[in-house]
Amino acid sequence: GQTSHASVVAVRLNKTCVVGCKALKVYETEERAEINGHTIRYGDPISIDGRMGLLLQGSHPVREELHILPI
């Protein structure tokens, strides 16, 4: 969740993070991963939607969000 250690560290490092991705299987020695019947190989472009918790194949446009803080 949003308060997990990985999430907090990612925010501090200004990185996008998806945690609890149970469907993702990583095979480090084979340099590939599988999720829902799709294979991702080392070097394949992926995109991460941290707000929606999505891992997407391919390069997708980046959309920056502005955060309005209450005064």
Backbone as CSV, one residue per row, in Angstrom:
resi,resn,N_x,N_y,N_z,CA_x,CA_y,CA_z,C_x,C_y,C_z
1,GLY,0.805,-1.190,0.000,0.000,0.000,0.000,0.855,1.264,0.000
2,GLN,0.185,2.391,0.071,0.861,3.686,-0.005,1.808,3.947,1.156
3,THR,1.614,3.259,2.275,2.478,3.496,3.434,3.496,2.372,3.645
4,SER,3.605,1.429,2.693,4.595,0.361,2.831,5.998,0.955,2.723
5,HIS,6.977,0.225,3.226,8.360,0.711,3.207,8.804,1.016,1.775
6,ALA,8.496,0.118,0.839,8.899,0.331,-0.555,8.281,1.599,-1.120
7,SER,7.019,1.844,-0.807,6.347,3.054,-1.303,6.982,4.311,-0.737
8,VAL,7.255,4.301,0.549,7.838,5.474,1.204,9.225,5.761,0.636
9,VAL,10.036,4.718,0.450,11.377,4.901,-0.109,11.282,5.420,-1.542
10,ALA,10.373,4.878,-2.339,10.211,5.333,-3.723,9.859,6.813,-3.782
11,VAL,8.971,7.251,-2.907,8.591,8.667,-2.869,9.803,9.521,-2.539
12,ARG,10.581,9.097,-1.548,11.778,9.854,-1.151,12.800,9.942,-2.285
13,LEU,12.857,8.901,-3.121,13.798,8.876,-4.243,13.187,9.455,-5.519
14,ASN,11.949,9.948,-5.408,11.224,10.518,-6.551,11.084,9.495,-7.683
15,LYS,10.729,8.259,-7.305,10.566,7.161,-8.257,9.133,6.647,-8.204
16,THR,8.689,6.076,-9.319,7.391,5.420,-9.365,7.556,3.999,-8.862
17,CYS,6.548,3.502,-8.161,6.651,2.192,-7.536,5.288,1.512,-7.539
18,VAL,5.262,0.232,-7.847,4.058,-0.584,-7.699,4.435,-1.696,-6.734
19,VAL,3.678,-1.855,-5.650,3.973,-2.894,-4.660,2.844,-3.916,-4.641
20,GLY,3.156,-5.117,-4.192,2.135,-6.149,-4.067,1.671,-6.686,-5.413
21,CYS,2.570,-6.840,-6.355,2.227,-7.315,-7.700,2.349,-8.841,-7.701
22,LYS,1.361,-9.514,-7.123,1.421,-10.965,-6.932,1.488,-11.749,-8.236
23,ALA,0.920,-11.204,-9.310,0.886,-11.921,-10.589,2.235,-11.899,-11.309
24,LEU,3.154,-11.037,-10.883,4.450,-10.899,-11.554,5.417,-11.973,-11.064
25,LYS,5.954,-12.729,-12.011,6.968,-13.735,-11.695,8.262,-13.318,-12.388
26,VAL,9.328,-13.189,-11.614,10.617,-12.735,-12.144,11.598,-13.902,-12.165
27,TYR,12.227,-14.109,-13.314,13.237,-15.146,-13.501,14.562,-14.441,-13.791
28,GLU,15.288,-14.097,-12.732,16.499,-13.279,-12.870,17.559,-13.926,-13.745
29,THR,17.822,-15.214,-13.564,18.888,-15.859,-14.334,18.546,-15.939,-15.820
30,GLU,17.255,-15.931,-16.149,16.825,-15.976,-17.554,16.549,-14.580,-18.107
31,GLU,16.722,-13.575,-17.270,16.514,-12.171,-17.641,15.145,-11.934,-18.276
32,ARG,14.116,-12.448,-17.609,12.756,-12.241,-18.090,11.785,-12.262,-16.917
33,ALA,10.591,-11.780,-17.186,9.517,-11.813,-16.196,8.228,-12.161,-16.924
34,GLU,7.268,-12.689,-16.183,5.966,-13.021,-16.755,4.870,-12.440,-15.885
35,ILE,3.826,-11.956,-16.544,2.655,-11.465,-15.832,1.426,-11.685,-16.713
36,ASN,0.465,-12.370,-16.171,-0.807,-12.629,-16.868,-0.607,-13.146,-18.290
37,GLY,0.327,-14.085,-18.463,0.552,-14.695,-19.768,1.438,-13.902,-20.712
38,HIS,1.935,-12.749,-20.282,2.813,-11.916,-21.105,4.248,-12.034,-20.592
39,THR,5.194,-12.096,-21.510,6.608,-12.171,-21.150,7.267,-10.823,-21.391
40,ILE,8.047,-10.393,-20.424,8.838,-9.169,-20.528,10.294,-9.596,-20.423
41,ARG,11.077,-9.251,-21.429,12.486,-9.631,-21.445,13.370,-8.438,-21.074
42,TYR,14.568,-8.738,-20.605,15.532,-7.697,-20.257,15.676,-6.736,-21.430
43,GLY,15.530,-5.449,-21.169,15.662,-4.435,-22.204,14.355,-4.029,-22.854
44,ASP,13.282,-4.820,-22.660,11.982,-4.434,-23.208,11.490,-3.184,-22.488
45,PRO,10.938,-2.228,-23.222,10.400,-1.040,-22.548,9.113,-1.367,-21.800
46,ILE,8.998,-0.835,-20.591,7.761,-0.941,-19.814,7.440,0.442,-19.253
47,SER,6.207,0.629,-18.908,5.770,1.865,-18.259,5.038,1.482,-16.987
48,ILE,5.171,2.308,-15.960,4.527,2.052,-14.674,3.598,3.206,-14.355
49,ASP,2.342,2.878,-14.084,1.371,3.876,-13.628,1.239,3.681,-12.123
50,GLY,1.971,4.485,-11.368,1.981,4.353,-9.913,0.662,4.708,-9.267
51,ARG,-0.105,5.610,-9.866,-1.393,6.005,-9.297,-2.414,4.872,-9.405
52,MET,-2.430,4.202,-10.572,-3.406,3.139,-10.809,-2.859,1.756,-10.472
53,GLY,-1.547,1.663,-10.221,-0.944,0.376,-9.908,-0.853,-0.537,-11.119
54,LEU,-0.485,0.036,-12.271,-0.432,-0.729,-13.512,0.995,-0.867,-14.022
55,LEU,1.290,-2.030,-14.567,2.540,-2.289,-15.267,2.157,-2.486,-16.728
56,LEU,2.671,-1.634,-17.615,2.267,-1.635,-19.019,3.444,-1.977,-19.918
57,GLN,3.208,-2.828,-20.919,4.257,-3.115,-21.891,4.401,-1.934,-22.829
58,GLY,5.627,-1.620,-23.206,5.882,-0.537,-24.143,6.100,0.794,-23.455
59,SER,6.481,1.768,-24.265,6.697,3.125,-23.758,5.407,3.918,-23.900
60,HIS,4.981,4.518,-22.827,3.773,5.336,-22.821,4.155,6.752,-22.405
61,PRO,3.408,7.753,-22.876,3.747,9.135,-22.528,3.691,9.381,-21.021
62,VAL,4.588,10.229,-20.558,4.625,10.600,-19.145,3.707,11.795,-18.940
63,ARG,2.887,11.719,-17.901,2.020,12.840,-17.558,2.369,13.280,-16.146
64,GLU,2.860,14.483,-16.033,3.199,15.005,-14.718,1.957,15.588,-14.074
65,GLU,1.831,15.367,-12.778,0.698,15.900,-12.036,1.161,17.026,-11.133
66,LEU,0.347,18.019,-11.024,0.611,19.107,-10.083,-0.148,18.813,-8.801
67,HIS,0.524,18.944,-7.691,-0.111,18.711,-6.400,-0.413,20.057,-5.757
68,ILE,-1.684,20.298,-5.518,-2.096,21.541,-4.873,-2.194,21.278,-3.378
69,LEU,-1.383,21.968,-2.619,-1.346,21.770,-1.174,-2.300,22.740,-0.492
70,PRO,-3.035,22.255,0.506,-3.932,23.160,1.233,-3.133,24.185,2.031
71,ILE,-3.664,25.377,2.122,-2.982,26.447,2.867,-3.665,26.636,4.202
